[in-house]
Amino acid sequence: MFLVVCDIEDVGALWFAGQVRAAGVQACLVTSDLLAFARRRSQRIGAIGVESVIELAHGTTITRPAFVLNRLTGPPAAAWRLASDTERHYAIAELNAFMLGWLTGLHCPVRNRPNPSCLAGPLPHPLLLAAAATRTGLDCADVSFRHDSGSTPDYLLGAAARAAGPGSQPVHAVCLDGVVLNVPVPPHVAAAVREFTTLIGAGEALIGLDFLVQKDIWWFAGMSPLADLRAAGKTLVDRLVALAMEPAL
């Protein structure tokens, strides 16, 4: 079973699941709402390893998927939205812990495995991203970080926009396991991206990298664990289906 785990409004994930099915592969699309109202969630850790079972309300049981594409941005807590604050916060913490343990403990390939700061996969602080980009040879503009009340500005995008100047072209690069799939990139950028993804813990992950391109300079403008799946199209579908088939082969 090819498992796609996502939020209910994730249009890219819905599209992707349809493409996998069109390729003749059994795919199960599991939204956060389905996980929230699951009949059973079980995980046992013992001498033989990790065994997990999730039984959804409509009868589908998930035990040992062949591959998981994880796009879940938060714990599946919709079933607790009308509970008291104390109960809801407790449930969210427990569900977050379960999702971390479940997606981390699966034996199959998972893109992306969660971490405590983001269930959808690697999401370092922008300061760490800037440091990693500079260290690995990506063009990263000087960034000034400060603590502001209210919403946090997009420091990396703003710095890249100032460095690139007017007329720069935005590029969203879909990067699977360190390789950009959807756009041609210069060789030095491709090499830097491979090193960058390894340095930030995304060497085995599906992420989106943003650039502003001006006069052959690719200014690094940020990253996201939620890449634009449709931008990579059939190439991405074929690569992930191949990953799902590797254990069987």
WOPEKA-V639856 format. One record per run of one state. SS is the DSSP state (hx for helix, st for strand, lp for the rest). FROM is the first residue (numbers start at 1). TO is the last residue. Records with the same first field share a line. If there is no record, write none. Layout:
BEGIN
SS=FROM-TO ; FROM-TO
END
This chain:
BEGIN
lp=1-1 ; 7-10 ; 23-26 ; 37-39 ; 47-48 ; 56-60 ; 63-66 ; 72-77 ; 81-84 ; 106-108 ; 112-114 ; 116-117 ; 119-125 ; 137-138 ; 140-154 ; 165-168 ; 177-178 ; 181-186 ; 200-205 ; 215-216 ; 225-228 ; 247-249
st=2-6 ; 27-31 ; 40-46 ; 49-55 ; 61-62 ; 67-71 ; 109-111 ; 115-115 ; 118-118 ; 139-139 ; 169-176 ; 179-180 ; 206-214 ; 217-224
hx=11-22 ; 32-36 ; 78-80 ; 85-105 ; 126-136 ; 155-164 ; 187-199 ; 229-246
END
